[in-house]
Amino acid sequence: MIKSLFYSITGWLFFCHLLMAQPHPKDIALFPQENPNRSISDLSGIWEFKKDPENIGIKNQWFNGLTETRSIAVPGSWNEQFTDSRDYLDAVWYQTEAFVPENWSDEEVWIRFGSVNYHATVWVNGQQLGIHEGGHLPFAFDISKVTKTGEKNTIVVRVENELKPSRVPTGDVPNGFFSNYPKSNFDFFPYAGINRKVWLYTLPKKGKISDLTVKTNFEKTTGKVTVAIEKVGAVKSGEVILTGDKNSITKSFKFSKGKATVEIDVPQVNLWSIENPFLYDLKVVIKDNDTPLDQYQLPIGIRTVAVNEKTILLNGEPVFLKGFGKHEDFPIFGRGVANPVIVKDYALLKWIGANSYRTSHYPYDEEYYRMADREGILIIDEIPAVGLFFHGDKNDVAERQRMCKQYLEELYYRDKNHPSVIMWCVANEPFPEKINFSIEGGEPTDPDSIVAFQELFDLIRSLDNTRLTTLVGVMGGPLEWIGLADVICINRYWGWYAQSGEIAKGAAVLNQEIEGLYSAFKKPIIVSEFGVDTYPGMHAEQPEMFTEEYQKEFIKAYLDVADSKEYVTGMHIWAFADFKTTQGIIRFGGMNYKGVFTRDRKPKMAAHYLKERWTKEE
């Protein structure tokens, strides 16, 4: 009994340790920045790498230093870098050395990972910092107590990306919707590893800005900017400076219980829009008497987002979303961030006449959002809740719900100040137990599913009431789920997966369905996916499935339906570019070929058609 009690207490203490070691979502609210009070160091480069298929690394204390390693690029996905690891998703270890300057000794030193898929445990100089579960979003740890200034420090990370029914996105689902390898429950490749940059950075010890939240509005020609500031430390006051478009406005503030709110009127406001993505510069400085202790600069766009029964409103004016679903996917990089790819993608979006995209099916690297702010591209921002289902093990369902809430919080704190982000998406294509491929849709198999999605909508709306919300519905799925959203988003492939080869019949079904959806919900509709697999260079005299001619005619038919409905407020083609997915009998070469560009960004016939159509509309 004593032994049993001992083990129970030990287990509880270990559990509490894990809870304490989880990073807080607010720790990622402010991207690392270099200024007179903050320093940064980019740890991108060649790291050491070692597989751990027998999961012996922790037992053998690999966190004290790796041996018998191979080189790996960070950021990047190990599945694309190694010829022997395409489908390897089990445990691996990373290691690098980072020099911490002597002049950082009087500052807090933090480490920030942009994204690690899926589960990460981090050590510095043999000391465990904590864990983070969930890919595609950042996490950060204060490493001040374990770093050695004026010398190199060893960073070790254990990573695994095992596909499990309890994870988000889900994998290895018994009797799952997909018959594929590896066993994901989603149609894109489960790239693993440290996929985005790793940063060391400093924060002032005596007092720091811990969070900034900017909300904007306007009345006639006057912009309204509200800045909520949070701090840590004994500092009592500060000032906000807003500059841009011949304006320079300074407002002082004092903290109360660690928080302050500043309201700024901007005369003759230059509103942020698709045509004019004007960004003001917002600078927040906190002071000890007259001595600045910390500062942070943030580009902001002054704009509003709203919705009526028929359309999305940007700055009070109707806006039609022309664009795509996308993926972070490129040869060799996998899902690893690559700035030239980001720049190229935005150049192609501008070339083709698009004004928006959805971050299907996970949040993208932060550079995508900063570019969108500058380029005037609108974003539907989506958490990795793809392939959710509610039948089966209730513990798995509960765990997925917990992770969805964590993702929403992390997404909000990371992206809340981007003017380009106009909508939060809580899930993509959740599955009922049985798909009903008809325009009537299926019924939820578990009434708890409606409660679960309502919880997610309630959470994101409680965090942010300035943006719209959506849930992307699967073809043949329940209508009750999508009806909870501000904007109805549906993925439809009539004329491809159903009515195969019959474009006109597919378009007729789409026309009938969206009329029924609008009649039922009286909310604007976005067809958030529609498209067909198209093998590059395959042609036919008459449009045939898999040819470039079929893709062009399919897209044209769907766009024509949308043009006839004043309540259709957006059309997002699936997909922007071809992308890698898992192996299966419907995915030749492990590729999804629905892109209007090839994986290496060469245009198909449909891209030229869209350029002609979308740029003419302007």
Secondary structure, 3 states (H helix, E strand, C coil): CHHHHHHHHHHHHHHHHHHHHCCCHHHHCCCCCCECCECEEECCEEEEEEECCCCCCCCCCHHHCCCCCEEEEECCCHHHHCCCCCCCCCCEEEEEEEEECHHHCCEEEEEEECCEECEEEEEECCEEEEEEECCCCCEEEECCCCCCCCEEEEEEEEEECCCCCCCCCCECCCCCCCCCECCECCCCCCCCEECCCEEEEEEECCEEEEEEEEEEEEECCEEEEEEEEEEEECCCEEEEEEEECCEEEEEEEECECCEEEEEEEECCCCCCCCCCCCCEEEEEEEEECCEEEEEEEEEECCCCEEECCCCEEECCEEECEEEEECCCCECCCECCCCHHHHHHHHHHHHHHCCCEEECCCCCCCHHHHHHHHHHCCEEEEECCCECCECCCCHHHHHHHHHHHHHHHHHHHHHHCCCCCEEEEEEEECCECCCCCCCCCCCCCCCCHHHHHHHHHHHHHHHHCCCCEEEEEECCCCCHHHHCCCCCEEEECCECCCECCCCHHHHHHHHHHHHHHHHHHHCCCEEEEECCCCECCCCCCCCCCCECHHHHHHHHHHHHHHHHCCCCEEEEEEECCECEECCEECCEHHHEECCCCECCCCCECHHHHHHHHHHHHHC
